[in-house]
Amino acid sequence: MSHDDDAPPADRLRRGLLHSAGLAGLASSAALLAGGRATAAPAGPFPSHPNWRFVFVNHVTTNPFFTPTQYGIHDATALLGCSYQWTGSATADVSEMVNAMNSAIAAKASAIGVCIVDPKAFNDPIERALAAGIPVFAYNADAPANSGSKRLAYIGQDLFEAGVLLGERIVSLVDSGTIAMFIATPGQLNIQPRLDGATSAIKKSGKSITIDVVATGATVNEELSKIKSYYLGHQHVKGMFAVDAGSTQGIAETMDQYSLASKGVHGGGFDLLPRTLELIQKGALDFTIDQQAYLQGFYTCMEMFTFLVSGGLTGPADINTGLKFVTKDNVKPYLSTSTRYEGKSATAQIVPMTGAIGG
């Protein structure tokens, strides 16, 4: 399904902002695409170019984590005078993702972005895409170095290192006892490296902490059900932590329902789902980790575009979209604004700075 025209008010505002920056011609070209061409005005920084179509293959297409990623894709393609398609699987089915890639290759996509959640399954379609002259970039999840993947670059969080920092934070909160580590889909490369990194850091600490690894599933409702069931059967648990967005929200809701923070149970995880942020402010959850989902879409489009416009001379570069711990001390700005950058609003806007940068 194409989303090129899903936010007309946002596009109008964006064109106004671009005009004030002296780029109105490029914005107008994005709005007036016809006949497969985008005609950049003389004042624009890029020459006239085709209406390049970027296909993004995702493993959980309806998961709310990727709402800001899709806004990032929409904004970048509108800015650049390109179009896009969001496709893949809603349930982390790798065969469905591979089929989506094959369809993109057959349809002669201009570039493909794919979450490489399996170490081998995407190697063949990536090679066939490259042989057909279609550049392929990994976003959000990447194949390990020894996988044989020939993707051009990875745009996303350093997943293993993020897991290490998660593990170090857990060790700072829990001295001993059993903790649960929840993971939506064990083995998938968007989240398994985080679990591996966290486990490594906890073991390295030397603390007497036992880890129960619990698979929760690919949908938010399923994850919540699994987490509640685990807690009710393991009420001695000292902490509950997750390596994916849906499981993190499920932990927060479980801890809130059973008042676990007041009982000395700690919890945390990843990503900025609105309910997770609300329950951090309430004190039900210790922290979450921001990996900047918007940038995983926006930066990938920028690399695709620069690769195509430069004939492949410029573009492919690994980008770490970062890591930031969000706690009760710094969660307020996330809750006091509703922006497309965190996936809470479709409206394009400039968000005023609050407080010192980095605070």
N, C-alpha and C positions, 0 to 999 in steps of 0.2 A: 504494500500500500504506500503510495506517495503522500508526503506531507508538505509539499512545497507551498501550499496556500492555506496552512492551518491557523494562521494568526494575523489576519489583515491589519488590525489595529497596531500590533507590534511592528509590522513592516512599515506602516506609515510613520510611526515614531522613529524607527531606525533610519528611514530615509531622511527625516528631518535632522537627526543627529549627524548623519554622514554629510549632509549639505553644509552644516556648520563647520565641518572639518575639511570642506573643499572636495568632497568625493560624491557629490550629488549625481554626477553623470554615471558612475559605476552603480549606484543604488538604483537609478532609473532603469539601467540596463537589466538588472535582476528582475525588476517588476514588469518589464515589457518583452520578456522572452517570447520569440515566435519563430516557428520554422526550424527549431533546433539550434538557433544561433543566439548568442548574447553579444550585443554590440556596445562596446565600451566607448564612452564619450572621450574626446581628445584629452580632457583634463584628468581622466582616470589613469591609474598607474599601470594597467595591463592593456594589452592589445585586444582587439576583437577576438573572441574565442568561441568554440562550440559550447553548447549547453551541456557540459560534461555531467554525466549521471554517476553518482557515487552510491554504491550498494553496500549497506551495512548488514552483516549477518550476525545475529545475536542469539544467545542461548536461552534467554528468558524474556522474550519480546514484550510481555505485559507486566513485568516486574517494575514496581514503582521506583526502584533504584535508578533505572535508566530513563526516567522522565527528563531530568536535566541533561542527560547525554543527548537525547533527541532534540531538546531545545538548542543545544550547542551545535548540532548538525544543521538544524534549520537555520540558525543565525549565520553560520559560516557560509552555507550554500547560497542564502539570500544575498549576503554581502558580495560574494564572488561571482554571482550570475550562473550558478550551477543548480542541479536538481539532485534528489536523493530518493532512495528506497530503503525502508526499514523492514527486515525480513529475518527468517530463521526459525527458531523453535520456541514455544511457550513453556516447554517442560524440560529443557536441557537435554533434548534428544539429539545426539550427535548426528545420526543419520539424516534427520530433518535439516540440520544445518548444512551438511555436505550437499544435500539436494538443492538447498537454496543457493549455495555457491555455484553448483553446476548450472542452475538456471541463469544466474548472473553472467556466467561465462558465455553461455549460449546466446544470451541477449546482448552480448558485447557491451557490458558495463564499461564505463571509463576507468573506474578504479573500484576496488573492493576493500572494505574493512571487515575484519572477522575477529571474534573472540575465540582464540585458540584454546579451547577448554580440554582438548584431548592431545596427547603428545605425538600421535602419528596420523590420526584420521584426516587431517587437513593437508598433509604433505602433498598428496597427489593433485587435489584441485588447485592448490597454490601453484604448483609447477605448471599445470596446464594453463592457468590464468596468465602467468608470466610469459609462457611460450606464445600466448595469443596477444601479447602486448598489453596486458591489463595489470597494472601495479597492484600489489596486495600488501596491506598494512594490518598488523595485529593491534587491537585496542582492548583494554580492560584485562585481558588474559593472554599469556604468551607461552609458546612452547619452550621447553628447556633447551640449552645450548646444544646438547647432544642428540636432539630429536631429528635433525635433518631438515628442519623447516627452512624454507627459503624466503619467508616473508621479508619485506624490505626494512621494516622498523616496528618497534613496539611503543605504543603510547598508553601509559597507565601507571599505576602505582608499582613500586618495587615490592612485590608481594611477599617474598620471603623476609626481607628486612622489616616490612610492616608487621609481620608475625613476630619477629624477634622483639620489636618494641612493645607489642601487645604482651608478650610473655614477661618482659621486664616489668611492665606495669602491674601485671597479675601478681608477680612475686613481691612487689612493694605493698600489695594489699592483703595477701594471704600468707600466713606463716607456715601452716601445715594443714593436712586433712585432704579431703576429696573435693575436686572441682570438676565441673562438667564443661567440656568444649563442644559446642554445637556447630555443625557444618551441614549446609543444605544438601550438597551432593559430593560426597567423598571422592577424591581422585581427580575432580575437575580442576583445571589449572588456573581458574580465576580465584579459587579459595584454598585449595589444598596446600600451596606453598605457605600461606599464612599460618595454617595449623602446624605445618612442619617447623616453621620459624618459632612459633610460640612454644611448642613442645621442647625444642632445642634450648631456648632461653630458660625455661623452667627447670629442666634437668641440669643445666649448667650452674644454676643458682645453688644447688646442693640442698635445697629445702625439701622437707618430707611432704611433698605434695603428690597426691595420686590423681591421675587424669582419666576421666571417663569421656571417651569420644562418642558423641551421639549424632547420628544422621537425622535430619529433620525433614527433608523434601524440598521441592522447588517452588512451592506456593506459600504465601504468607499464612493462610489459615491452617495449612498442614503443619507448618513449623510451630505455630503457637500450640497446637494440640499436642505435639510431641514433647515440647518443653514442659508444659504443665504436667503431663503424664510422668515425665522423668522426675520432676520435683516432688510430686506426691509420693513417688516410690523411693525417694532418696532425700528425705528431709534433714539429713545430717550434713548435707552438702555445704561447703564453705564459700563456694563461688560458682557463678554460671557466666560463661563467656562465649562469644560467637565470632565467627569469621566471615559472616555475610549479613546483609542488611535485614532480611526478613527474620532470621533467627535472633538478631539483636533486638528487634522490636518485640519479638515473642518473649525474650528474657525480661525486657523492661515491663511488659504487661503482666507477666507472671509474678515478678518481684513486687509490683505495685499491688496486685490482687491479694497476695499473701503477706504483705508488709515485711518483706524479707530484709530490707536494709536495716530496719529497727532490730532485727534479730542477729545482726552482724554478718549477714550474707552480702557478698560483693558481686557486682555484675558489670559487664561492659561488652563492647563489640565494635561494629563498623557501620559507617554511613549515617545519612542525615534524614531518615524518614521522619516526618513531622511528629508522629506519636513517640518515637524514640527521644526526640529533643524535648518534648513536653514532659516526659517522665524523668529526664535528667534534671530539668529545672525543679521538678517536684521532689527530687531526692531519692527516687526509686532506683535509679541506675547511676553508677559511678562515672561512666564515660562512654563516648563513642569516638570513632576515628573517621575523619573526613579525608576522602581520597579525590575530591573534586571531580565528580562525575561529568559535569558540564564540559570541562576541558578535554575529557577523553573523546567527546564527539567533535568539539570545535577544533582542537589541534590536529586531529586525524584528517579532517577536511582540508586544513591548511597545508598539510604535508602532501595530500593527494594533489591539490591544485598546483603547488609549486613544482612538484614532480612533472606534472603534465605540461605546464606552461614553459618549463625550462628544458623540455625534451629529455628529462631524466637526469639532468646535471645537478639539480638542486632538489632537496626535499627529504630523502630518507634519513631520519635521525631518531634514535630512541629518546623518548621524553618521559621522565618520571613526574607524574602529576601531583606527587607530594603526599604528605601525611601531617595531620594536625589533630591533637587530642582535644575533644570538646567535652568540657566538664560543667558543673554547675557554676563555676566561676566565670566562664566565658560563653555560655550558651545563649545569653539574653539577646544579642544581636541577631542570632539565627531565628529567634522566635518573634522579634519585634518587626521583622520585615518579611514580606512574601514576594519572592523573586523567582524568575525562571532559572536562575543560576543554581538554586537548590531544589528546583522542581515544584515549588509551591504555588506558582502563578504563571499564567501565559503572557502576562504583560511585560513588555520591554521597558526598562526604567533605569535611571541612574540612582544607585543606593548611596545616600550620604554616609560619609565616614563617621564612625563613632569611636571616640577615644584615640589613644596612641596606636600607631601601626604596629602590629605584632603583639598587642596587648590582649 
